[in-house]
Amino acid sequence: PSHDYLAQVATACENLGFDALLTPCGTGCEDAWLATSSIIPLTSRIKFLVAFRPALLTPTLAAQMASTMQRMSNGRCLVNIVTGAEQSELLRFGVSEDKETRYERTGEFIKVMRGAWSGEPFTFKGKFFEVENATTREIPNPVPPIYFGGASDAAENVAAENVDLYLSWGETPEAIKERHERVAAKAAEHGRTMRFGIRFHTIARPTSEEAWSVANGILSSMSPDAIAIAREDFLKTQSVGQRRQFDLHGGDLDKLEIHPNVWAGIGLVRGGVGTALVGSYEEVADRIVEYHNLGIDAFIMSGYPHLEEAYWFGEGVMPILRERGYLPALEGGPTKVFSFR
């Protein structure tokens, strides 16, 4: 997308009352640090969850970059550490380590990054990093919370020991509950607790019929060849999370609603999160509350097209969540910046 489009999304989401925006990483994206830095001056309140790969820079440099962004944005920087990916994607960056090694490196990376933020010179010697007197110009205020996702055992172990918020791609409530209970138990072994978040697409409309009509339109736009090619890729994936997304439907077009209002159709052709919350504003709000009751307090949403779906969700679902007490009131009272209704 163009910079103008990104700016529209950012300002719309800020006016609609969203808390933060995720800027992703990968060769299919703009650089997350640079893109975020270009948008920060156009906003005043909304935070930015900046995704980056720990294999591509040193932990002290990452700590410095996040600390600088925190000061320059007046405390609006969150960090999302992304370790996993398909090997083909990582090789584009010159990273050839296996999954276990990458996650082991990530654990050390987070320890050094936190040490550099501590305000005291930090020295560390591990398998991957040896640093002396690591620090940043100032302690970031606040220290950016660390978001992290991954479905493998190695990822769960890193999360349990090191991160603030563990993210999952959307699955059924039962599957999410089982995973989060397991990760929470592992964290308790380290004397820690953590928060949990989930990632979904969203198709919310005034009525359920309208929402499912949009979903069916997306499905009809997928050619059988595209679905077949994606299926072969998913069957070969090295990503546990990606395989779990595929297993939600197994390529069967008759099994795409895996839970009421939870649709796996996008995952027929899209890598990454392949599930969407589909339904009326009330139904989508109900599903969010259902997942929230499992202990999830961070919901990362997206849609196609992104700007329009932000308005549908922001003007349709978020007011219901505010009325129910799950979201704070908008600063300055209700704001209508645009409406499709």
C-alpha positions as CSV (number, residue, x, y, z in Angstrom):
1,P,0.0,0.0,0.0
2,S,1.0,3.6,-0.5
3,H,2.1,5.8,2.3
4,D,-1.1,7.9,1.9
5,Y,-3.1,4.7,2.4
6,L,-1.1,3.7,5.5
7,A,-1.7,7.2,6.9
8,Q,-5.4,6.9,6.3
9,V,-5.6,3.6,8.1
10,A,-3.6,5.0,11.1
11,T,-5.6,8.1,11.5
12,A,-8.9,6.3,11.0
13,C,-8.0,3.7,13.6
14,E,-6.9,6.4,16.1
15,N,-10.2,8.3,15.6
16,L,-12.2,5.1,16.0
17,G,-10.6,4.3,19.3
18,F,-8.3,1.4,18.5
19,D,-5.4,1.0,21.0
20,A,-2.6,0.1,18.6
21,L,-1.6,-0.9,15.1
22,L,0.6,-3.8,14.2
23,T,3.3,-3.1,11.6
24,P,4.4,-6.5,10.2
25,C,7.8,-7.7,9.0
26,G,8.9,-9.8,6.0
27,T,9.9,-9.4,2.4
28,G,6.3,-8.9,1.5
29,C,6.1,-5.8,3.7
30,E,7.7,-2.4,4.1
31,D,10.3,-2.3,6.8
32,A,8.3,-2.1,10.0
33,W,10.7,0.4,11.8
34,L,10.8,2.8,9.0
35,A,7.1,2.6,8.1
36,T,6.1,3.1,11.7
37,S,8.5,6.1,12.1
38,S,6.9,7.7,9.1
39,I,3.4,7.4,10.5
40,I,4.0,8.4,14.2
41,P,4.1,12.1,13.4
42,L,0.6,11.8,11.8
43,T,-1.0,10.5,15.0
44,S,-1.0,11.5,18.6
45,R,-2.5,8.7,20.7
46,I,-2.4,5.3,19.0
47,K,0.4,2.9,19.8
48,F,2.5,0.9,17.3
49,L,3.3,-2.8,17.7
50,V,6.5,-3.1,15.6
51,A,7.4,-6.6,14.4
52,F,11.0,-7.6,13.7
53,R,13.2,-10.7,13.4
54,P,15.8,-11.1,16.1
55,A,18.1,-13.0,13.7
56,L,18.6,-9.8,11.7
57,L,20.1,-7.4,14.2
58,T,21.9,-7.4,17.6
59,P,19.8,-7.2,20.8
60,T,21.5,-4.1,22.0
61,L,20.7,-2.4,18.7
62,A,17.1,-3.5,18.9
63,A,16.9,-2.2,22.5
64,Q,18.3,1.2,21.2
65,M,15.9,1.4,18.3
66,A,12.9,0.6,20.5
67,S,14.1,3.0,23.2
68,T,14.5,5.8,20.7
69,M,11.1,5.1,19.2
70,Q,9.6,5.2,22.6
71,R,11.0,8.6,23.3
72,M,10.2,10.0,19.9
73,S,6.6,8.7,20.0
74,N,6.0,9.8,23.7
75,G,5.7,6.2,24.9
76,R,3.7,4.6,22.0
77,C,6.1,1.7,21.0
78,L,5.3,-2.0,21.6
79,V,7.6,-4.7,20.2
80,N,6.6,-8.0,18.5
81,I,9.5,-10.5,18.2
82,V,9.0,-12.8,15.2
83,T,11.2,-15.9,15.2
84,G,9.4,-18.4,13.1
85,A,8.9,-18.3,9.3
86,E,9.2,-20.6,6.3
87,Q,12.8,-21.4,5.6
88,S,12.4,-19.9,2.1
89,E,11.5,-16.5,3.7
90,L,14.4,-16.7,6.1
91,L,16.9,-17.6,3.4
92,R,16.0,-14.3,1.6
93,F,17.6,-12.6,4.6
94,G,20.6,-15.0,4.8
95,V,19.3,-16.9,7.8
96,S,19.8,-20.6,7.5
97,E,19.6,-21.8,11.1
98,D,17.1,-24.5,12.0
99,K,14.0,-23.8,14.1
100,E,15.4,-25.0,17.4
101,T,18.5,-22.9,17.0
102,R,16.5,-19.8,16.1
103,Y,14.3,-20.0,19.2
104,E,17.3,-20.7,21.4
105,R,18.9,-17.5,20.0
106,T,15.6,-15.6,20.6
107,G,15.7,-16.5,24.3
108,E,19.1,-15.0,24.7
109,F,18.2,-12.0,22.5
110,I,15.3,-11.1,24.8
111,K,17.5,-11.4,27.9
112,V,20.1,-9.0,26.5
113,M,17.5,-6.6,25.2
114,R,15.8,-6.4,28.6
115,G,19.3,-6.0,30.2
116,A,20.1,-3.0,28.0
117,W,16.8,-1.4,29.1
118,S,17.6,-1.9,32.8
119,G,19.4,1.4,33.3
120,E,22.6,-0.4,34.4
121,P,25.5,-1.6,32.2
122,F,24.6,-5.2,31.3
123,T,27.1,-8.0,30.7
124,F,26.1,-11.3,29.3
125,K,27.9,-14.4,27.8
126,G,25.8,-17.0,26.2
127,K,25.9,-19.4,23.3
128,F,24.9,-16.7,20.7
129,F,25.7,-13.4,22.3
130,E,28.5,-12.0,24.4
131,V,28.0,-8.4,25.4
132,E,29.8,-6.1,27.8
133,N,28.1,-3.1,29.5
134,A,25.1,-3.0,27.1
135,T,22.8,-0.1,27.7
136,T,20.6,2.5,26.0
137,R,20.8,6.3,26.3
138,E,17.8,6.3,28.7
139,I,15.5,3.7,30.2
140,P,12.5,3.7,27.9
141,N,9.4,5.0,29.5
142,P,7.5,2.8,29.6
143,V,9.7,-0.2,28.9
144,P,8.1,-1.6,25.7
145,P,6.1,-4.8,26.4
146,I,7.3,-7.8,24.4
147,Y,4.7,-9.6,22.2
148,F,5.6,-13.0,20.8
149,G,3.9,-15.8,19.0
150,G,4.7,-19.4,18.0
151,A,3.0,-22.7,18.3
152,S,6.0,-25.1,18.5
153,D,7.2,-26.5,21.8
154,A,10.4,-24.4,21.4
155,A,8.3,-21.2,20.9
156,E,6.1,-21.9,23.9
157,N,9.2,-22.5,26.1
158,V,10.7,-19.1,25.0
159,A,7.4,-17.4,25.6
160,A,7.0,-18.9,29.1
161,E,10.4,-17.7,30.2
162,N,10.7,-14.4,28.6
163,V,7.8,-12.5,27.1
164,D,5.0,-10.3,28.3
165,L,2.2,-11.3,25.9
166,Y,1.8,-14.6,24.1
167,L,0.0,-14.4,20.7
168,S,-1.9,-17.1,18.9
169,W,-3.6,-17.2,15.5
170,G,-7.3,-17.7,15.7
171,E,-8.5,-21.2,16.4
172,T,-11.5,-22.7,18.3
173,P,-12.0,-21.6,21.9
174,E,-11.2,-25.1,23.0
175,A,-7.9,-25.3,21.2
176,I,-6.9,-21.8,22.4
177,K,-7.8,-22.6,26.0
178,E,-5.7,-25.8,25.9
179,R,-2.6,-23.9,24.5
180,H,-2.8,-21.0,26.8
181,E,-3.2,-23.2,29.9
182,R,-0.1,-25.1,28.8
183,V,1.9,-21.9,28.3
184,A,0.7,-20.4,31.5
185,A,1.8,-23.6,33.4
186,K,5.2,-23.4,31.8
187,A,5.5,-19.7,32.8
188,A,4.5,-20.6,36.4
189,E,7.5,-22.9,36.5
190,H,9.6,-19.8,36.0
191,G,7.7,-17.9,38.6
192,R,6.1,-15.7,35.9
193,T,2.6,-14.8,34.6
194,M,1.8,-13.4,31.2
195,R,-1.0,-11.9,29.1
196,F,-2.5,-13.5,26.1
197,G,-3.6,-12.2,22.7
198,I,-5.2,-13.5,19.5
199,R,-5.1,-12.6,15.9
200,F,-8.2,-12.7,13.6
201,H,-9.5,-11.2,10.4
202,T,-12.9,-9.7,10.7
203,I,-16.0,-9.3,8.6
204,A,-18.6,-7.5,10.6
205,R,-21.8,-6.0,9.2
206,P,-25.2,-4.8,10.5
207,T,-26.7,-8.2,9.8
208,S,-25.3,-11.7,9.8
209,E,-26.6,-12.2,6.2
210,E,-24.6,-9.2,5.0
211,A,-21.4,-10.5,6.7
212,W,-21.7,-14.0,5.3
213,S,-22.4,-12.6,1.8
214,V,-19.1,-10.8,2.0
215,A,-17.4,-14.0,3.2
216,N,-18.9,-16.0,0.4
217,G,-17.8,-13.4,-2.1
218,I,-14.2,-13.8,-0.9
219,L,-14.6,-17.6,-1.2
220,S,-16.0,-17.4,-4.7
221,S,-13.0,-15.2,-5.8
222,M,-10.6,-18.1,-5.0
223,S,-9.9,-20.3,-8.0
224,P,-9.6,-24.1,-7.5
225,D,-6.1,-23.9,-8.8
226,A,-5.1,-21.3,-6.2
227,I,-6.6,-23.4,-3.4
228,A,-4.8,-26.5,-4.7
229,I,-1.4,-24.7,-4.9
230,A,-1.8,-23.3,-1.4
231,R,-2.8,-26.7,-0.1
232,E,0.4,-28.2,-1.3
233,D,2.4,-25.4,0.3
234,F,0.6,-25.8,3.6
235,L,1.1,-29.6,3.6
236,K,4.9,-29.0,3.3
237,T,5.1,-26.2,5.8
238,Q,7.7,-26.2,8.6
239,S,5.5,-23.9,10.7
240,V,3.5,-25.6,13.5
241,G,1.2,-22.6,13.6
242,Q,0.6,-22.7,9.9
243,R,-0.1,-26.4,9.9
244,R,-2.6,-25.9,12.7
245,Q,-4.3,-23.2,10.6
246,F,-4.6,-25.7,7.7
247,D,-5.8,-28.5,9.9
248,L,-8.8,-26.3,11.0
249,H,-10.4,-27.1,7.6
250,G,-8.0,-29.5,5.8
251,G,-8.9,-27.9,2.5
252,D,-12.6,-29.0,2.8
253,L,-14.9,-26.1,1.7
254,D,-17.7,-27.6,3.7
255,K,-15.9,-27.3,7.0
256,L,-14.9,-23.7,7.0
257,E,-17.1,-22.5,9.9
258,I,-15.0,-24.1,12.7
259,H,-17.0,-22.5,15.5
260,P,-20.0,-20.1,15.5
261,N,-18.9,-17.0,13.5
262,V,-15.3,-18.3,13.2
263,W,-14.6,-18.8,9.5
264,A,-11.4,-20.5,8.2
265,G,-12.1,-19.6,4.5
266,I,-9.3,-17.0,4.2
267,G,-6.8,-19.7,5.2
268,L,-7.6,-21.7,2.0
269,V,-5.1,-19.5,0.2
270,R,-3.5,-17.1,2.7
271,G,-0.5,-17.9,4.8
272,G,-0.4,-16.7,8.4
273,V,-3.6,-16.3,10.2
274,G,-6.4,-17.8,8.1
275,T,-9.5,-17.3,10.4
276,A,-12.0,-14.5,10.5
277,L,-14.8,-13.5,12.9
278,V,-17.8,-13.2,10.6
279,G,-21.3,-12.0,11.6
280,S,-23.4,-9.1,12.7
281,Y,-21.9,-6.5,15.0
282,E,-23.6,-8.2,18.0
283,E,-22.4,-11.7,17.0
284,V,-18.8,-10.6,16.5
285,A,-18.9,-8.8,19.8
286,D,-20.2,-12.0,21.4
287,R,-17.3,-14.0,20.0
288,I,-14.8,-11.5,21.2
289,V,-16.3,-11.7,24.7
290,E,-16.2,-15.5,24.5
291,Y,-12.5,-15.4,23.8
292,H,-11.9,-12.7,26.3
293,N,-13.4,-14.9,29.0
294,L,-10.6,-17.4,28.2
295,G,-8.1,-14.9,29.5
296,I,-7.4,-13.1,26.2
297,D,-7.1,-9.3,26.5
298,A,-5.4,-8.4,23.2
299,F,-7.2,-8.8,19.9
300,I,-5.3,-8.0,16.7
301,M,-7.8,-7.6,13.9
302,S,-7.5,-7.0,10.1
303,G,-9.6,-7.2,7.1
304,Y,-10.0,-6.9,3.3
305,P,-9.8,-4.1,2.3
306,H,-8.1,-2.9,5.5
307,L,-9.4,0.6,5.7
308,E,-13.0,-0.2,5.1
309,E,-13.1,-3.1,7.5
310,A,-11.5,-0.9,10.2
311,Y,-14.5,1.3,9.8
312,W,-17.0,-1.5,9.8
313,F,-15.5,-2.9,13.0
314,G,-14.7,0.4,14.7
315,E,-18.2,1.9,14.1
316,G,-20.2,-1.4,14.5
317,V,-18.5,-3.7,17.0
318,M,-16.4,-1.4,19.2
319,P,-19.4,0.7,20.4
320,I,-21.1,-2.5,21.6
321,L,-18.0,-3.5,23.5
322,R,-17.9,-0.1,25.0
323,E,-21.5,-0.3,26.1
324,R,-20.8,-3.7,27.7
325,G,-17.8,-2.3,29.6
326,Y,-15.1,-4.1,27.7
327,L,-13.6,-0.9,26.1
328,P,-13.0,2.6,27.5
329,A,-15.1,5.4,26.2
330,L,-13.7,7.4,23.4
331,E,-11.8,10.5,24.4
332,G,-14.0,13.5,23.8
333,G,-17.1,11.4,23.4
334,P,-18.4,9.3,20.5
335,T,-16.8,10.3,17.2
336,K,-18.3,9.6,13.8
337,V,-15.4,10.0,11.3
338,F,-17.1,8.0,8.5
339,S,-20.0,5.6,8.1
340,F,-21.0,2.8,5.7
341,R,-24.3,2.3,7.5
